[in-house]
């Protein structure tokens, strides 16, 4: 059975896009595991190998403004659908990491808890999505140097909170997320 693995990165971030990876592998690639269990250097090296050895791979991007408009659940589904548009290989089943099937309208899709640690194609998808998103956020750090995106890639760290308090949000911030709404409310109350 040929499996297409799919996973997303950046769901809980306060800034930046949501990115989904989709991968079809002929066989498992040594060293590939959940992206969160790998160092940045290992992820980046494996990203190159995955892209070279995969039967097919794709990335789906949802911008912060789109996410704010449609909501997080719809944004994850949209990212998955966009990642699938790059897949031209034939596959039998789609396995999504997690407990919710964001592609429920597709008969051959199912969610599997901890698939990013047990299904090689899902692990590979988590790696390519994480490398793509982290690289993008490090590039954006040059445009928005006050936020430290090169270090926290949009997650809600203390440094990020302090930068937001001092500078307010930029165009990469997800304004529908509670920390940003609270900040906006506090700024508006102070006027």
N, C-alpha and C positions, 0 to 999 in steps of 0.2 A: 504494500500500500504506500503510495506517494503522499507525503504530508507537506502541507504548506503551513509553516509556523508564523504566527503574528503576535507582536507585542508592541506596547507603546512606552514612551518615555516623556516625562515632564508633566504628568497629570497634576501633581501637587505643587508645581512651581508657581510663583507669583508673577513671573515675567517670562516672556519668550513663547515660542510655538510649542504645540503638542506635536510629537513626531511618532509615527508608527513605522515599524519595519515589518516586512513580509519576506520570508525566505523559503525556497524549496531546495533541499539538499539531496544529492544522490546517496551520500553516506555521511556519517558523523565526522566532524573535523576535530582532531585531538586538541585539547585545551579549551574548547568552546564550552562555556557554561554561562549561567546567569550573569549579565553584565555587572550587576551590583557586587558580585564576588570576585571581580577582576580589578587590577590596577588600571589606571589610565593608559599606561604604556602597553600593557597586555591587551587591553581592548583595541587600541589603535593598530597593533600588529595583527590581531585576529580579524579586524575589519577588512584589511587588505586580503587576507587569505580567504575569508568568506566570500567576498565579492568575486574573487578569481575562481573559486571552486563551486560556488552555488550553481545549481541548474538555472535558477532565476532568483532575483531579489527586487524589492521595490521599497520606496519610502513614501509616506503620506504625511503632508504637513498641513497643520491648521494654525493660522495666525492668531495672535492674542485677541484681535478685534472680532474675528469670526467666532472664537470660543466664547467671548463675552455675549455675542449676539444669540448663539444657538444653545448655549449651556454646555456643561462638561460632558454629560452622557452623549449627547448628539455629536459633540466635537470628536470624541473617541471613535464613534462609529464612522464619522466622516474621514478621519485620519486612516482608519482601516480600509475603507473603500478606496481611498486615493492610493494607498500602498498597493492594493490589489491590481490597480490599472496598469502597473508596470510588469505584472506577471504574465508571461506568455506561455510558460510551460504547463503541461497537463498535470493535474494533481487530483487525488481522490478525496482528500479531507483537509479542512482548515481547522487547526487547533489554535485557540486563543488562550493566552495566559490569563488565569483568573477564574472567578466564579460567575461571571456574567457574560452572556453571549451577545456581543455588540453587533454581530452579523446574523441575528436570528432569522432574518428573511432568506438567508442562504441555507438550503437544506443540508449541505455537507459541512457546516460549521458548528463547532461545539467549543465550549469553554472547559478548561481543565485547570484546576487549582495547582499551583506550583509547576506549571508546564515549562516555565523558563529554567527550571532546574532538572526536568526529567525528559523533555522532548528536544533533541538537538536542533531542529529547525526553529523552534521558538527561542532557544538560547541564542542562536545566531541572529534572529530578528531583533532580540533585545540589544545585542552588541551593535549592530549597524545603526539602529535608531539612536542609541546613546551617543555613539561617536559622532554621528551627523549633527545631533542637537547640541552637544557640548562644543563642537567645533564652531557651529554657528554662533553660539552665545559668546565664545571667546573672541570671535571676530567683531561682534556687536560691542564688546567692551571698549574698542577703539572709538566707536561713535558716541558711547555713553560712559566715559571713564569714571564718573563719580559713583557708580553703583557697584563696581567690583564684580561684574558678571564673569570675568575670567576665573574667579575663585569659586563662586557659589552657583554659577550658571542659572540663576533665577530662583533658586530655592529660598525659603524664608529664614535665612540665617540672621544672627544679631547684626552683623555688618550690613546686610541688606536692609534690615529694619531701620538702622541708624541713617543710612543713605537716603531712604525714603522720607524719613522724618525731616531731614535737612533740605532735600532737593525736590521732594514730591515725585510723583510717577512720571515716567517717560512713555513713549509710544509702544514700548515692549511690554508694559505692565498690563496685567489682566484686571481690569477695573471692576469686574463682577465678583472677584474673590474678596472674601470678608476683610482681610487685612487692608486691602486697598480701599474698600468701601469705608471702613472705619477711619482711615487716614483722610480720605476725601471729606467725610462728615466733620472731622475735627478741624480741617482747614476751613471749611465753609462756616462752621460755628465761630471761628475766630475772626471772621470778616465783619 
